[in-house]
């Protein structure tokens, strides 16, 4: 990680990271609502992962568009 990047490249990387986190959040949210076989713990794990990705998206949103969540909180 010794590459020097300009601010535009850093912004693009953060936007890609946010888009990836949003896709993962949606995928895990879908998995958390799917029925599990009895005794399986998959929906709980999926719900936790969806929540984690939601937090990542919110943090990146605040970095990329400051003040976006002020009204929500």
PyMOL commands that place a pseudoatom at each C-alpha (Angstrom):
pseudoatom trace, name=CA, resn=UNK, resi=1, chain=A, elem=C, hetatm=0, pos=[0.000, 0.000, 0.000]
pseudoatom trace, name=CA, resn=UNK, resi=2, chain=A, elem=C, hetatm=0, pos=[2.666, 2.504, -0.922]
pseudoatom trace, name=CA, resn=UNK, resi=3, chain=A, elem=C, hetatm=0, pos=[0.773, 3.807, -3.938]
pseudoatom trace, name=CA, resn=UNK, resi=4, chain=A, elem=C, hetatm=0, pos=[0.140, 7.511, -3.928]
pseudoatom trace, name=CA, resn=UNK, resi=5, chain=A, elem=C, hetatm=0, pos=[-3.323, 8.360, -5.250]
pseudoatom trace, name=CA, resn=UNK, resi=6, chain=A, elem=C, hetatm=0, pos=[-4.931, 11.680, -5.963]
pseudoatom trace, name=CA, resn=UNK, resi=7, chain=A, elem=C, hetatm=0, pos=[-8.202, 12.802, -4.416]
pseudoatom trace, name=CA, resn=UNK, resi=8, chain=A, elem=C, hetatm=0, pos=[-10.256, 11.829, -7.485]
pseudoatom trace, name=CA, resn=UNK, resi=9, chain=A, elem=C, hetatm=0, pos=[-8.952, 8.256, -7.370]
pseudoatom trace, name=CA, resn=UNK, resi=10, chain=A, elem=C, hetatm=0, pos=[-9.595, 8.090, -3.624]
pseudoatom trace, name=CA, resn=UNK, resi=11, chain=A, elem=C, hetatm=0, pos=[-13.161, 9.286, -4.194]
pseudoatom trace, name=CA, resn=UNK, resi=12, chain=A, elem=C, hetatm=0, pos=[-13.705, 6.669, -6.922]
pseudoatom trace, name=CA, resn=UNK, resi=13, chain=A, elem=C, hetatm=0, pos=[-12.399, 3.932, -4.620]
pseudoatom trace, name=CA, resn=UNK, resi=14, chain=A, elem=C, hetatm=0, pos=[-14.717, 4.990, -1.812]
pseudoatom trace, name=CA, resn=UNK, resi=15, chain=A, elem=C, hetatm=0, pos=[-17.673, 5.111, -4.207]
pseudoatom trace, name=CA, resn=UNK, resi=16, chain=A, elem=C, hetatm=0, pos=[-16.866, 1.592, -5.428]
pseudoatom trace, name=CA, resn=UNK, resi=17, chain=A, elem=C, hetatm=0, pos=[-16.555, 0.411, -1.835]
pseudoatom trace, name=CA, resn=UNK, resi=18, chain=A, elem=C, hetatm=0, pos=[-19.929, 1.959, -0.994]
pseudoatom trace, name=CA, resn=UNK, resi=19, chain=A, elem=C, hetatm=0, pos=[-21.574, 0.324, -4.020]
pseudoatom trace, name=CA, resn=UNK, resi=20, chain=A, elem=C, hetatm=0, pos=[-20.081, -3.042, -3.057]
pseudoatom trace, name=CA, resn=UNK, resi=21, chain=A, elem=C, hetatm=0, pos=[-21.256, -2.673, 0.556]
pseudoatom trace, name=CA, resn=UNK, resi=22, chain=A, elem=C, hetatm=0, pos=[-24.751, -1.775, -0.653]
pseudoatom trace, name=CA, resn=UNK, resi=23, chain=A, elem=C, hetatm=0, pos=[-24.907, -4.888, -2.850]
pseudoatom trace, name=CA, resn=UNK, resi=24, chain=A, elem=C, hetatm=0, pos=[-23.739, -7.053, 0.037]
pseudoatom trace, name=CA, resn=UNK, resi=25, chain=A, elem=C, hetatm=0, pos=[-26.255, -5.413, 2.401]
pseudoatom trace, name=CA, resn=UNK, resi=26, chain=A, elem=C, hetatm=0, pos=[-29.105, -6.202, 0.015]
pseudoatom trace, name=CA, resn=UNK, resi=27, chain=A, elem=C, hetatm=0, pos=[-27.911, -9.773, -0.510]
pseudoatom trace, name=CA, resn=UNK, resi=28, chain=A, elem=C, hetatm=0, pos=[-27.605, -10.471, 3.233]
pseudoatom trace, name=CA, resn=UNK, resi=29, chain=A, elem=C, hetatm=0, pos=[-30.933, -8.766, 3.946]
pseudoatom trace, name=CA, resn=UNK, resi=30, chain=A, elem=C, hetatm=0, pos=[-32.560, -11.102, 1.403]
pseudoatom trace, name=CA, resn=UNK, resi=31, chain=A, elem=C, hetatm=0, pos=[-30.878, -14.117, 3.010]
pseudoatom trace, name=CA, resn=UNK, resi=32, chain=A, elem=C, hetatm=0, pos=[-32.003, -13.036, 6.463]
pseudoatom trace, name=CA, resn=UNK, resi=33, chain=A, elem=C, hetatm=0, pos=[-35.640, -13.037, 5.363]
pseudoatom trace, name=CA, resn=UNK, resi=34, chain=A, elem=C, hetatm=0, pos=[-35.434, -16.463, 3.699]
pseudoatom trace, name=CA, resn=UNK, resi=35, chain=A, elem=C, hetatm=0, pos=[-36.811, -19.356, 5.755]
pseudoatom trace, name=CA, resn=UNK, resi=36, chain=A, elem=C, hetatm=0, pos=[-34.211, -21.623, 7.333]
pseudoatom trace, name=CA, resn=UNK, resi=37, chain=A, elem=C, hetatm=0, pos=[-34.560, -25.307, 8.039]
pseudoatom trace, name=CA, resn=UNK, resi=38, chain=A, elem=C, hetatm=0, pos=[-35.359, -26.061, 11.686]
pseudoatom trace, name=CA, resn=UNK, resi=39, chain=A, elem=C, hetatm=0, pos=[-32.310, -25.790, 13.913]
pseudoatom trace, name=CA, resn=UNK, resi=40, chain=A, elem=C, hetatm=0, pos=[-30.315, -23.698, 11.433]
pseudoatom trace, name=CA, resn=UNK, resi=41, chain=A, elem=C, hetatm=0, pos=[-28.897, -20.394, 12.583]
pseudoatom trace, name=CA, resn=UNK, resi=42, chain=A, elem=C, hetatm=0, pos=[-28.451, -18.869, 9.127]
pseudoatom trace, name=CA, resn=UNK, resi=43, chain=A, elem=C, hetatm=0, pos=[-31.067, -16.139, 9.325]
pseudoatom trace, name=CA, resn=UNK, resi=44, chain=A, elem=C, hetatm=0, pos=[-29.579, -14.694, 12.519]
pseudoatom trace, name=CA, resn=UNK, resi=45, chain=A, elem=C, hetatm=0, pos=[-26.101, -14.671, 10.988]
pseudoatom trace, name=CA, resn=UNK, resi=46, chain=A, elem=C, hetatm=0, pos=[-27.444, -13.111, 7.788]
pseudoatom trace, name=CA, resn=UNK, resi=47, chain=A, elem=C, hetatm=0, pos=[-29.276, -10.411, 9.756]
pseudoatom trace, name=CA, resn=UNK, resi=48, chain=A, elem=C, hetatm=0, pos=[-26.087, -9.514, 11.642]
pseudoatom trace, name=CA, resn=UNK, resi=49, chain=A, elem=C, hetatm=0, pos=[-24.090, -9.350, 8.426]
pseudoatom trace, name=CA, resn=UNK, resi=50, chain=A, elem=C, hetatm=0, pos=[-26.773, -7.203, 6.771]
pseudoatom trace, name=CA, resn=UNK, resi=51, chain=A, elem=C, hetatm=0, pos=[-26.650, -4.809, 9.715]
pseudoatom trace, name=CA, resn=UNK, resi=52, chain=A, elem=C, hetatm=0, pos=[-22.850, -4.643, 9.536]
pseudoatom trace, name=CA, resn=UNK, resi=53, chain=A, elem=C, hetatm=0, pos=[-22.955, -3.755, 5.838]
pseudoatom trace, name=CA, resn=UNK, resi=54, chain=A, elem=C, hetatm=0, pos=[-25.669, -1.176, 6.544]
pseudoatom trace, name=CA, resn=UNK, resi=55, chain=A, elem=C, hetatm=0, pos=[-23.323, 0.525, 8.987]
pseudoatom trace, name=CA, resn=UNK, resi=56, chain=A, elem=C, hetatm=0, pos=[-20.512, 0.511, 6.412]
pseudoatom trace, name=CA, resn=UNK, resi=57, chain=A, elem=C, hetatm=0, pos=[-22.833, 2.081, 3.835]
pseudoatom trace, name=CA, resn=UNK, resi=58, chain=A, elem=C, hetatm=0, pos=[-23.898, 4.785, 6.304]
pseudoatom trace, name=CA, resn=UNK, resi=59, chain=A, elem=C, hetatm=0, pos=[-20.288, 5.610, 7.204]
pseudoatom trace, name=CA, resn=UNK, resi=60, chain=A, elem=C, hetatm=0, pos=[-19.247, 5.827, 3.564]
pseudoatom trace, name=CA, resn=UNK, resi=61, chain=A, elem=C, hetatm=0, pos=[-22.338, 7.922, 2.817]
pseudoatom trace, name=CA, resn=UNK, resi=62, chain=A, elem=C, hetatm=0, pos=[-21.326, 10.363, 5.524]
pseudoatom trace, name=CA, resn=UNK, resi=63, chain=A, elem=C, hetatm=0, pos=[-17.798, 10.591, 4.095]
pseudoatom trace, name=CA, resn=UNK, resi=64, chain=A, elem=C, hetatm=0, pos=[-18.984, 10.982, 0.502]
pseudoatom trace, name=CA, resn=UNK, resi=65, chain=A, elem=C, hetatm=0, pos=[-22.015, 13.238, 1.192]
pseudoatom trace, name=CA, resn=UNK, resi=66, chain=A, elem=C, hetatm=0, pos=[-21.605, 14.896, 4.603]
pseudoatom trace, name=CA, resn=UNK, resi=67, chain=A, elem=C, hetatm=0, pos=[-24.847, 15.642, 6.422]
pseudoatom trace, name=CA, resn=UNK, resi=68, chain=A, elem=C, hetatm=0, pos=[-26.955, 13.148, 4.493]
pseudoatom trace, name=CA, resn=UNK, resi=69, chain=A, elem=C, hetatm=0, pos=[-28.010, 11.284, 7.653]
pseudoatom trace, name=CA, resn=UNK, resi=70, chain=A, elem=C, hetatm=0, pos=[-28.506, 14.285, 9.919]
pseudoatom trace, name=CA, resn=UNK, resi=71, chain=A, elem=C, hetatm=0, pos=[-32.241, 14.253, 9.202]
pseudoatom trace, name=CA, resn=UNK, resi=72, chain=A, elem=C, hetatm=0, pos=[-32.543, 10.482, 9.767]
pseudoatom trace, name=CA, resn=UNK, resi=73, chain=A, elem=C, hetatm=0, pos=[-30.991, 10.383, 13.232]
for i in range(1, 73): cmd.bond("trace and resi %d" % i, "trace and resi %d" % (i + 1))
show_as sticks, trace
zoom trace
